[in-house]
Amino acid sequence: MRKDHRKGRSRRKRMVQFAAGAALGSALGLVIGSLLTFWLGEGTMRAIQRGIRRITGDDGHPSFDLLLQ
């Protein structure tokens, strides 16, 4: 019985740590992203986003090859 009690407590502790880590990571990401946008400027951030979209192949335009199927 005692072993099950420890197992439940351990699982709960892991879930709380995961939730705290996820919340902290989200908050830090938001703060870092906001600071980068502030320092670099909105135009520079848009240019970086466009570059990333082009590299990944998502340029925001419809794929006419797919429309012809």
DONUDREN-850651 format. One record per atom (N, C-alpha, C): residue number from 1; atom name; x, y, z. Coordinates in pm, 1 decimal, padded with zeros to 6 digits, always signed. Layout:
! DONUDREN-850651
NODE   seq   atom         xx         yy         zz
NODE   NUM     CA          X          Y          Z
...
This chain:
! DONUDREN-850651
NODE   seq   atom         xx         yy         zz
NODE     1      N   +00079.5   -00118.9   +00000.0
NODE     1     CA   +00000.0   +00000.0   +00000.0
NODE     1      C   +00084.7   +00126.8   +00000.0
NODE     2      N   +00183.8   +00123.5   +00082.2
NODE     2     CA   +00269.0   +00240.6   +00095.1
NODE     2      C   +00339.3   +00273.4   -00036.9
NODE     3      N   +00375.9   +00170.3   -00111.6
NODE     3     CA   +00443.9   +00189.4   -00239.0
NODE     3      C   +00353.0   +00263.1   -00338.6
NODE     4      N   +00224.0   +00227.3   -00339.7
NODE     4     CA   +00129.4   +00293.7   -00428.7
NODE     4      C   +00115.3   +00441.1   -00393.3
NODE     5      N   +00117.9   +00471.6   -00265.5
NODE     5     CA   +00104.8   +00610.6   -00221.2
NODE     5      C   +00222.7   +00694.0   -00271.9
NODE     6      N   +00341.6   +00638.8   -00262.4
NODE     6     CA   +00460.5   +00709.1   -00312.2
NODE     6      C   +00453.9   +00727.6   -00463.4
NODE     7      N   +00404.9   +00623.0   -00531.6
NODE     7     CA   +00395.4   +00629.3   -00676.5
NODE     7      C   +00301.0   +00741.6   -00719.7
NODE     8      N   +00188.4   +00755.6   -00652.5
NODE     8     CA   +00093.0   +00861.6   -00683.4
NODE     8      C   +00151.1   +00999.1   -00657.1
NODE     9      N   +00222.2   +01011.8   -00547.4
NODE     9     CA   +00283.9   +01139.8   -00512.5
NODE     9      C   +00391.9   +01175.6   -00614.5
NODE    10      N   +00469.4   +01075.7   -00656.0
NODE    10     CA   +00574.9   +01098.8   -00753.7
NODE    10      C   +00516.6   +01142.2   -00888.3
NODE    11      N   +00407.7   +01076.9   -00927.3
NODE    11     CA   +00344.0   +01112.0   -01054.9
NODE    11      C   +00288.5   +01254.0   -01048.7
NODE    12      N   +00226.6   +01287.5   -00937.1
NODE    12     CA   +00171.4   +01422.7   -00921.5
NODE    12      C   +00282.9   +01526.5   -00925.3
NODE    13      N   +00393.6   +01494.9   -00859.3
NODE    13     CA   +00507.0   +01588.2   -00857.2
NODE    13      C   +00561.1   +01609.9   -00998.3
NODE    14      N   +00569.9   +01502.3   -01076.3
NODE    14     CA   +00617.4   +01515.0   -01214.7
NODE    14      C   +00522.1   +01599.9   -01298.3
NODE    15      N   +00391.7   +01580.8   -01279.4
NODE    15     CA   +00293.4   +01659.0   -01354.8
NODE    15      C   +00300.6   +01807.2   -01318.0
NODE    16      N   +00318.2   +01835.7   -01188.1
NODE    16     CA   +00330.0   +01974.5   -01143.8
NODE    16      C   +00456.8   +02036.9   -01200.6
NODE    17      N   +00567.5   +01961.5   -01200.5
NODE    17     CA   +00692.7   +02012.6   -01256.5
NODE    17      C   +00679.0   +02036.7   -01406.6
NODE    18      N   +00610.6   +01946.0   -01476.2
NODE    18     CA   +00589.4   +01964.3   -01619.0
NODE    18      C   +00507.5   +02089.8   -01646.1
NODE    19      N   +00398.2   +02107.5   -01571.1
NODE    19     CA   +00312.0   +02224.3   -01589.3
NODE    19      C   +00387.9   +02353.6   -01558.5
NODE    20      N   +00466.9   +02351.5   -01453.1
NODE    20     CA   +00545.4   +02470.4   -01417.7
NODE    20      C   +00649.4   +02500.0   -01525.1
NODE    21      N   +00713.3   +02396.1   -01577.2
NODE    21     CA   +00811.4   +02415.6   -01683.5
NODE    21      C   +00748.4   +02467.9   -01811.3
NODE    22      N   +00630.9   +02415.2   -01845.9
NODE    22     CA   +00561.5   +02462.0   -01965.6
NODE    22      C   +00519.5   +02608.2   -01950.7
NODE    23      N   +00469.4   +02644.4   -01833.4
NODE    23     CA   +00428.0   +02783.0   -01809.0
NODE    23      C   +00548.3   +02876.9   -01812.3
NODE    24      N   +00656.8   +02835.3   -01748.7
NODE    24     CA   +00777.1   +02917.6   -01747.1
NODE    24      C   +00834.6   +02932.9   -01887.8
NODE    25      N   +00837.8   +02824.5   -01963.9
NODE    25     CA   +00888.2   +02830.0   -02100.4
NODE    25      C   +00804.4   +02921.2   -02188.3
NODE    26      N   +00673.3   +02914.5   -02173.8
NODE    26     CA   +00584.6   +03001.2   -02251.6
NODE    26      C   +00606.4   +03147.7   -02216.1
NODE    27      N   +00616.7   +03174.7   -02087.8
NODE    27     CA   +00637.1   +03312.8   -02043.7
NODE    27      C   +00770.7   +03366.8   -02093.5
NODE    28      N   +00875.8   +03286.6   -02081.9
NODE    28     CA   +01007.0   +03331.3   -02129.3
NODE    28      C   +01007.3   +03352.9   -02280.2
NODE    29      N   +00941.8   +03264.4   -02353.0
NODE    29     CA   +00933.1   +03280.6   -02498.2
NODE    29      C   +00861.7   +03408.6   -02536.9
NODE    30      N   +00755.4   +03439.8   -02467.0
NODE    30     CA   +00680.9   +03562.6   -02493.9
NODE    30      C   +00765.4   +03686.0   -02464.4
NODE    31      N   +00833.8   +03683.8   -02351.3
NODE    31     CA   +00918.0   +03798.4   -02313.9
NODE    31      C   +01033.6   +03815.0   -02411.6
NODE    32      N   +01102.0   +03706.1   -02444.5
NODE    32     CA   +01216.2   +03713.9   -02536.7
NODE    32      C   +01170.8   +03759.5   -02674.6
NODE    33      N   +01058.0   +03706.0   -02722.6
NODE    33     CA   +01005.2   +03748.3   -02852.1
NODE    33      C   +00968.1   +03895.2   -02853.9
NODE    34      N   +00908.6   +03942.5   -02745.8
NODE    34     CA   +00871.6   +04084.2   -02737.2
NODE    34      C   +00995.2   +04173.5   -02736.0
NODE    35      N   +01096.3   +04132.8   -02660.2
NODE    35     CA   +01219.6   +04212.0   -02655.8
NODE    35      C   +01289.6   +04214.9   -02790.3
NODE    36      N   +01293.6   +04101.1   -02860.4
NODE    36     CA   +01355.4   +04098.2   -02993.1
NODE    36      C   +01281.5   +04189.9   -03089.5
NODE    37      N   +01150.4   +04185.7   -03085.8
NODE    37     CA   +01071.4   +04272.1   -03173.5
NODE    37      C   +01096.6   +04418.3   -03140.6
NODE    38      N   +01105.1   +04449.4   -03013.5
NODE    38     CA   +01129.0   +04587.8   -02972.7
NODE    38      C   +01267.1   +04635.3   -03018.1
NODE    39      N   +01369.5   +04551.0   -02997.1
NODE    39     CA   +01505.9   +04591.2   -03031.0
NODE    39      C   +01529.5   +04594.0   -03181.4
NODE    40      N   +01481.0   +04494.7   -03252.2
NODE    40     CA   +01507.7   +04486.2   -03395.7
NODE    40      C   +01412.1   +04570.4   -03478.7
NODE    41      N   +01296.0   +04592.8   -03427.7
NODE    41     CA   +01196.4   +04668.4   -03502.3
NODE    41      C   +01100.0   +04574.2   -03572.3
NODE    42      N   +00979.3   +04624.0   -03590.2
NODE    42     CA   +00873.7   +04541.7   -03647.5
NODE    42      C   +00902.2   +04505.1   -03792.8
NODE    43      N   +00957.2   +04597.6   -03869.5
NODE    43     CA   +00988.5   +04570.1   -04010.5
NODE    43      C   +01091.8   +04459.8   -04025.8
NODE    44      N   +01193.3   +04461.9   -03941.7
NODE    44     CA   +01296.4   +04358.5   -03946.8
NODE    44      C   +01238.4   +04222.6   -03910.2
NODE    45      N   +01152.6   +04218.8   -03810.2
NODE    45     CA   +01091.5   +04092.1   -03770.4
NODE    45      C   +01002.4   +04037.4   -03880.9
NODE    46      N   +00930.0   +04122.6   -03950.4
NODE    46     CA   +00847.3   +04076.5   -04062.8
NODE    46      C   +00934.5   +04020.7   -04174.2
NODE    47      N   +01047.5   +04085.4   -04201.3
NODE    47     CA   +01138.3   +04035.9   -04304.1
NODE    47      C   +01194.6   +03899.4   -04265.1
NODE    48      N   +01228.6   +03882.1   -04138.1
NODE    48     CA   +01279.2   +03753.0   -04090.4
NODE    48      C   +01171.0   +03646.2   -04104.2
NODE    49      N   +01047.7   +03680.0   -04068.1
NODE    49     CA   +00937.1   +03585.0   -04081.1
NODE    49      C   +00914.9   +03545.7   -04227.2
NODE    50      N   +00920.5   +03644.6   -04317.8
NODE    50     CA   +00906.2   +03613.3   -04460.7
NODE    50      C   +01017.1   +03521.8   -04508.9
NODE    51      N   +01139.8   +03547.1   -04462.5
NODE    51     CA   +01252.4   +03461.9   -04500.7
NODE    51      C   +01233.7   +03319.1   -04451.0
NODE    52      N   +01187.4   +03305.4   -04329.9
NODE    52     CA   +01163.8   +03171.1   -04274.9
NODE    52      C   +01054.0   +03101.0   -04353.7
NODE    53      N   +00948.2   +03175.0   -04389.0
NODE    53     CA   +00839.8   +03114.2   -04468.0
NODE    53      C   +00890.1   +03069.2   -04604.6
NODE    54      N   +00975.4   +03147.3   -04666.5
NODE    54     CA   +01028.5   +03108.3   -04797.7
NODE    54      C   +01117.9   +02985.3   -04787.3
NODE    55      N   +01198.1   +02979.5   -04681.3
NODE    55     CA   +01286.6   +02864.5   -04662.6
NODE    55      C   +01205.7   +02737.4   -04640.7
NODE    56      N   +01098.5   +02748.5   -04561.6
NODE    56     CA   +01016.7   +02631.6   -04532.4
NODE    56      C   +00919.6   +02598.3   -04645.4
NODE    57      N   +00909.9   +02684.8   -04745.2
NODE    57     CA   +00823.5   +02657.1   -04859.5
NODE    57      C   +00683.5   +02711.9   -04843.9
NODE    58      N   +00653.6   +02781.6   -04737.9
NODE    58     CA   +00521.6   +02839.8   -04717.1
NODE    58      C   +00531.8   +02989.9   -04739.0
NODE    59      N   +00513.6   +03032.3   -04864.4
NODE    59     CA   +00527.0   +03174.4   -04895.4
NODE    59      C   +00394.5   +03249.3   -04886.8
NODE    60      N   +00289.1   +03182.0   -04842.7
NODE    60     CA   +00161.2   +03247.8   -04826.2
NODE    60      C   +00075.0   +03247.3   -04950.6
NODE    61      N   +00129.3   +03203.4   -05062.0
NODE    61     CA   +00053.0   +03196.3   -05186.0
NODE    61      C   +00000.2   +03055.4   -05205.6
NODE    62      N   -00115.9   +03042.7   -05272.4
NODE    62     CA   -00168.4   +02908.0   -05294.0
NODE    62      C   -00079.9   +02829.6   -05389.9
NODE    63      N   -00074.3   +02700.6   -05368.3
NODE    63     CA   +00002.7   +02613.4   -05456.0
NODE    63      C   -00085.7   +02574.8   -05575.0
NODE    64      N   -00055.3   +02630.6   -05691.9
NODE    64     CA   -00138.6   +02606.8   -05807.6
NODE    64      C   -00128.7   +02462.7   -05855.4
NODE    65      N   -00019.6   +02396.7   -05824.9
NODE    65     CA   -00008.0   +02253.7   -05859.7
NODE    65      C   -00115.0   +02173.2   -05786.4
NODE    66      N   -00141.5   +02208.6   -05663.1
NODE    66     CA   -00243.0   +02138.1   -05587.8
NODE    66      C   -00383.6   +02172.2   -05637.3
NODE    67      N   -00401.2   +02296.6   -05684.0
NODE    67     CA   -00532.4   +02336.7   -05733.0
NODE    67      C   -00568.8   +02268.4   -05864.2
NODE    68      N   -00469.7   +02227.7   -05942.1
NODE    68     CA   -00493.3   +02164.0   -06071.0
NODE    68      C   -00528.7   +02016.0   -06059.4
NODE    69      N   -00517.9   +01959.2   -05942.3
NODE    69     CA   -00547.0   +01815.1   -05927.2
NODE    69      C   -00692.2   +01784.7   -05942.1
